[in-house]
Amino acid sequence: MIRPDVDPSAPEDEQPVIGLIGMGEMGKMYARLLDKAGWKKIHVCDLPSRFEELKEAYKDVKSVVVHRDGHGVSRVSDFIVYSVEAEFIGNVVKEYGPSTKVGAIVAGQTSVKAPEKIAFEKYLPDDVHIVSVHSLHGPTVSAIGQPLVLIQHRAPNSALNLVESILRPFKSRYVYLSYEEHDLVTANTQAVTHAAFLSMGTAWQCSSGYPWERGIYVGGIETVKVNIMLRIYANKWHVYAGLAILNPSAKVMIDQYAKSVTELFKLMLLGEGDELRRRVKEAGERVFGSRSGGKRKPILLEEGILDRFSLRPTTNGNGNGSTTNGTSKPPANSHLALLAMVDCWSALSINPYAHLLIAATPLFRLWIGVAEYLFSSPSSSPSSPSALDASLDASLSNNSFRSDDLEFVVAARGWSQCVSFGNFELYRERFEGTKKFFEGRFGEADKLGSEMIKYIMENSKEADA
């Protein structure tokens, strides 16, 4: 019997056998962190065709035992993590679940829990426990301080306590949710956020120009948009496809986001300034109103801080922050992507700050940060409009961004339709088509984007308070 409070300093014969089924990037991260922590019995597998490759990779890691398939892992492990794409979790659990050791604890590391829940309840024996997990960060991001969701679905407290003990060396922040709560939160913090940036990339691709080289998407908020868009497209398509297509809550949110984009753009086209301002400001009050009053530290701090992370130099050499078009600040534009996000949150009665507290990802924190800055920044002088008023004025009177906004509307609706169709192949084609346009710029963007995220995360720790 494994003690629930066991730690890596315990003798090897008192430690749990930890099983990892699926050795993609997240599986490898778990193996690395568990080994580093001092756990001595880590059993892993991937596709049978990768058996020899994995044996070679871990031949010098004494704590790791490589199996040909999940049957070997399941028969010996006290705690098993399925690090498998949500699209395939059903088939994998159907194959290896019946071999699970009596009394073992089983978890899934899938980013969408609805298919995982169905698979576990259908194929796992009744005499095993289910305490699922999800590290809400990528494999290249430090786990320290990041949210780690724990779902005590079918298990006594002792099983949950053992999982907590096994994963405690990660130094992540535990978040306790149900399967359904997990998918609602990740739909907002991940899926719809990704959809917004995917739509930006597709729109700029269709406009046939790199946004940071056109002189109108430079500095401030635009730096966040460009860097995060490029970071997303630098990854593999399947990282995002399952999050959107397999999560019922994500489909609802992405559909509403596309509706918000379309309806706001129609008001801009028709010149319905009064209705546009009423709708946007009412949405902003519902989302940000309770967070006003200066009692909390803004996530974004000052917009000018972001200029140092621009893909194109944004200072004039003397530190005054002059942008590449010679003005003291980037030209105002509609910020349709941000207006629509706040309108979407408002329409669905979502409080993004609640999700920020529960399970914030670095990208979601930045996304709220730029929206918060746009909606909450005051006017700098009686004769100067606030950032939001400048955006609304530009959306009605400045045609410089109108064609890009049109492309964004088409892109947002296209991504929403792709998700609603549930077509992974169509998703892949859309993603890789846009990715090809931007490849060659990913290295530069990854470096600057990482520096930007690190700086903002380190300097906005009070924002959740």
N, C-alpha and C positions, 0 to 999 in steps of 0.2 A: 504493500500500500504506500503510495507516494504521499508525503506530507504536503498539504496545500501551501505551506509557507516555505517550502524548500528553496534554496538558492544555490548558485553555481559553486559555492565553497563547500557544499556537501560532498561526502565521498561518492565516487562514481556509482557504486551499487545502490545508492539512495536517490540518485537523480532520475528524472523521467526520461524516457526515450521519446525524442521529438521527431516527428515525421513531416517531411515537406514533399508534397506531390505537385510537381510542376516547378521547373527550375528556369523560368524566364528571369527577367531582370529583378522582379520583386522577390521571387524565390531565392535567387542568389543573394539579394540584400539580407533576407532573413537568415540564410545560412551563415553569412559573414558576421552579422551582428550576434547571433547566438553563439557562434564559435568564439568570437572576441570576448563575449561575456564570461566564458568559461564552462558552458554546458558541454558535457563530454560525449553524449550519445545522440547524434543528429543523423537521421536516416533520410536519404533523399532519392528521388527518381524523376525522370522526365519521360518523354517518348522512348520506347524501346530502342528506336534507331539512334538515340543519343547516348546510349549506355556507355559505350567505349569512350566517347568524348568526355562524358562526365567523370568517368573513372580516372582519366588522365588529368583532368582539371583539378581533382581533389585528392590525388595520390599522396600528396605531402601534408594533407590536413587530417590529423589523427582523429579528430572528433567526428568527422563526416564519413558515413558508410553509404556507398552508392548501390542502389538496387536497379534491376532491369526494368521493373514496372511497379505499379502501385500496390499490387498484392503483397509483395515483400515488405513494403513500408507499413501497410495497414496491419499486418499480422503482429508486428512487434512494437508498435508505437503507442505510447500513453496519451500523446497529444499530437493530432494530425492537422496540418494546414494544407488545404487545397489552394494552390496559387495557379488558378486556371482561368482563362477568359470566360466571362459570363455566358458567352455564346455556346461554349462547349461543356459547361459544368455538369449539365444533366447526363451526358454520355459518359463522362469520366467517373462521376459518382456511381452511376449504374454499374460500371465495370468493376470498380475497386471497393465501393462501399460495403458490399457483403463480406469482405475479408477483414473488416475492422475488428480489432481486438475487443473482447468483452470489457465494458467499463471505461473504454477510452473516451477521450474528449475530441470532438471533430469541429474544425473551424474552416471557413472559407475566406479567402483573401480577395474575393471578387469585388469589383467596384459597384456592381448592381446586385442587390440582395434578393429581389423577387425570384429570379430563376434559381438561385442558390437555395432559398428556403424550400421551394418545391422539390428540388433534387434531394436535399437532405431528408425531408419528411417522407419522401417516396421510397428511397433506396437504402437508407441507413438502417441497420438493425435497431430494434426497440431498446436493446440493452446497452446502447452507447449514448453519450451526452453530446449536446450541441451548444457550444459557446463560440460564436463566430467573431471574426475580427476584420478590421480594415484600417490600414495605415493610410491616412489621407495626405499622402505626399508621394512624389516620384522616387525612384530608386537612387537618384543622384543627389537627393536632398537629405541633409542630416535629420535623423529621426528625433533628435533631442528637442523637446518642447512641442513637437508637432502632435496634432490630434490622432489618437489611435482608438477607433471605435470598438467597443466590446458589446456583444449581443448575447445575453443569457437567455437563450430560447428554450432549450429543453435540458435543464441541468440544475443540480443543487448548488447552493452557495459554495460548497467545497470545491466544485469543479471550476467555478468562476475564479475563486481565490488562487487555484493552481495556475490557471492561465495568466492571471495578473503577476504571479511570481515568476513565471517563465519569461514573460515579456518585459518585466520591470527594468532590466539592464538597458533596454532601448532608451530609457529616460523620456519617453513620450508622455503626452497628457491623455489619460484615459477619459473617454466619453462613453457614457452608457446609454444605449438606444435600443429600440426594437427594430426588427427588420423594416417595418413600414416607415418608422421615423427616419431611419437611415436613408432610405430612398428619397424621401421628401427633401431632406437636407441636402443630399448630394445632387439632386436635380437642380437645386438653386446654386449651390456653391461650386458646382462643376459643370453640369451639362449645359444649362442655359448660358452660363458665362462663356464656355467654349464656343457655343453657337454664335454668340455675338462677335467674337474674334475671328471665327471661321468666315463669317459673313463679310467682315472687313477685308480679309485677305482676298476673297473671291471678287469683291467689288473692285479692289485696287488692281487685281489681275485683269479684270474686264476693262478697266480704264487704261490698261497698257502702260502703266508707269509706276516706278517705285515712289511711294508717297513722300519719303523723306528727301527726294531729289527734285521735287516739283515746287518747293519753296512755300507750300501752303500747309504742310503737315509737319511742322518743325517746332520743337520745344514744348515744354510744359506737358499738358495732358496728352498731346499727340505723341510724346516720347513713350508714354506707357502703352498707348494703343499699338504703336508700331513694334516695340520690343516684344510685347506679349504675343501679338499676332505671329511674329516670326518664331518665337519659342514654341508655340503650339504646332505650327507647320513643320518645324524641325523634327518633331517626334513622328511616331508611326501612327497611321490612321486608326488602327484597331484600338489604340489607347483611348480614343474618344468615341468610337462608334458604339461600343457596347453600353457606355454610360448613357447615351441618348436613346438608342433604339430599344433597349431591353428594360428601361425604367419607365413604368407607366406615368409617374409624376413628371418626368422629364418631357414626355411628349406633350403634356398639357401646358407646361411652362414655355417650351419652345414655340408651340403654336400661338400662345398669347403674345410672346415677344414679337413674332412676325406680324401679328395683327396690330400691335402697338406701333411698330415701325411703319406699316402701311397707312394706318389711319392718321398718324401725325404728319406723314409726308403729304397726304392729300390736303390737309389743312394748310400746309406750307404752300403747295401749288395753287390752291384756291385763294390764297391771301387772306384767309380767315384768322387774322391776327388776334382778335379778342377771344375767340374760342380756343385757339392754340394756347394762348397765355393762360386762360382759365384752367384748361385741362392739365397743362404741365405743372402749373403752380399748385393746384389742388393735389396732384399726385405727389409733388415734392413735400407738401405739408404733411400728408398722410405718412410718408416714408421717413422724412427727416425731422418733422416738427418736434417730436418728443425728445430728439437728441440735441436740440438747439439750446442756447443759453450760455455757451462757453464753458460748460462744466467738464468737458472731456477734450482730450488732445486729438486734433484732427489726424486722420490716417496719413493724408498726403503731405502734411506740413505746408510748405510753400511751393507753389507751382514752379518757380524759377530754379529750385533745387534740382529738378529733373533734367535741366538743360545739359548737365555734365554727362548724362547718359544717352544723349542723342546720337544717332548714327551719322549725323552730319554736324560739324562744328556749329555751335549756337552762340558762342561768345565772340566779341569783337577784339579779343586779345588783351583788353585791359580790365576784364572781370566785370564789365557792366551788363552782361547778359543780353547784348544785342543779337537778334536773330539774323538768319542768313538773308532775309529780304530787307534788312536795313532798319526795321522798326524795333521798338523797345520790347515788343511782345508779339507772339504769333498772331496772325490775322484771325479774327473771330469767325467761327463757322457754326453750323447748326448743331453739331454734336448729336446728330440724330440717334446714333447707337446708344448714347447715354440717356437721352430723353426717353427713348423707348424702353430702356431697362427700368427706369423709375416708374414709368407708366405701367409696365408689366407687373412690377411688384405691387403697385397700388391696386390694379385691377384684380389681382389674385389674393389681396389682403395678406401679403407676405411682409414680415418684418425682417429685412436682411440682417439687422444687427443681432437678432436672436440666433440666426444661423451662424453668424460670425462668432458668437460666444460658444456655440456648441461644437462646431467643426470647421473652423476657418482654414482654407488653403491660402498659400501666398498669393495666388492669382485672384482669388475672390476678395481678399483683403485689399488688393490694389484696385480691383473693379469697384468696390464700394468707395474706396478712397477718392477715385477720380469723380465718381458720381456725386459724392458728398461735397467735394471741392466745387464742382460746377453749380450745385444747387444752394450751397451754404455760404459761399464767399461774398462778403459785402461789397458794396461800391467803394472804390478807392477815393472818390471825391464826389461832391454834389453834382458835378457836371459829367461824371464818368459812370456808365451803367455797370451793374454787377455782372459777374461772369455769365449768369443765367440770362439776364436781360440782353446782354450782348449777343449771346447765342441765339435767342429768339428773334432779335432784330435781324441778325444775319440770315436766319432761315427764311425770313420773309422778303428781304430786300437785296440780298447779295446772291447773284446767280453763279458766283465762282465755284461753289460746291454743289450746285444743283444736279449736274450730271453724275457726280460721284454718289450723291444721295439716292438718285434713281437706281444706280447700279447696286447700292446697298439694299434697297427695298427688294429688288429682284433676287439678290443673293440670299437675304434672310428668308424670303418665302420659299426659295429653292431648297435651302437646308431644312426648313420645317417640313416641307413635303417629303423630302428624302427620309427624314426620321419617321414621319407618319406612315410611310409605305413599309417601313421595317426592312429596307433593302440594304444589306451590308455591301453588296457589290457596287451599287450606285453610290453609296457613301464613300467607298474607297476611290472610285473614279473621280468624284468631285474633289476629294481631299488631295489626291496625288496630282490632279491637273493643276490645282493652284500651287501646290508645293513645288512643282517643277519650275514655275515662274519665278519663285523666290530663292531657289537653291543657288548656292554660291555666296549668299549673304548671311547664311545661318551662323557661321563661325563668329563673325563680328558681333552679330546680334546676341548670340548666346553669352558672350563675355560681358557685354554691356548690360544685358538683361539680368544676368546673375548679380552683377554689382548693384544694379538698381534695386532689385528685390531685397538683397541683403541690407542695403542702406535703409530702405523704408521699413523693413521688418524690425531692424535694431532701433529705429528712432520713432516707432509708433506703438511701443509696448503698452502704453497707457490707454490706447484707443478703445480697447474692449471693456474698460472699467466702467 
